[in-house]
Amino acid sequence: MRTWLDTAVIRNTMGQTTASLVALLLGIFCIIAAIMTGFIYSATTVLDWQAVQIWRIEWLLAGVAMFAAGILLKKR
């Protein structure tokens, strides 16, 4: 009935292992967190703005690392 929610079907369709699927989902979460950082924190000074930008950079780097891990863990 809900085959589109079944992780085995998703893994087989995308040709991924469980670890690469988890890395993909974590990478998507990190990218969303980087986007939401700008909406959640408001910068009133230049120093605050720089801190928010550093947080965004950290989230984006974590997302890139997760996507790279997902690629490396994918089935050949």
Phi, psi and omega in degrees: 000307179250063182287338180286346175264352181285123184295327179295320178293318179297315180298315182291323180294318182273350180070039183242160171271172179297319181296319180289328176292320177295319178296321177298314180295322177293323176297318177296319177299318180295321179294318177296321178296323178295321178292317183288339180302320179293330180278328184281313184260127177257136182259125179257337178235169179296322180296319176296319180298318179295322179296318179296320179295322177295320177297319178298316179299318179296317178296319180294321176296321177296321177296317178297319179296321179292319178296320177295320177296321178297321178293318181290332181270356181290148177295151180276000000 
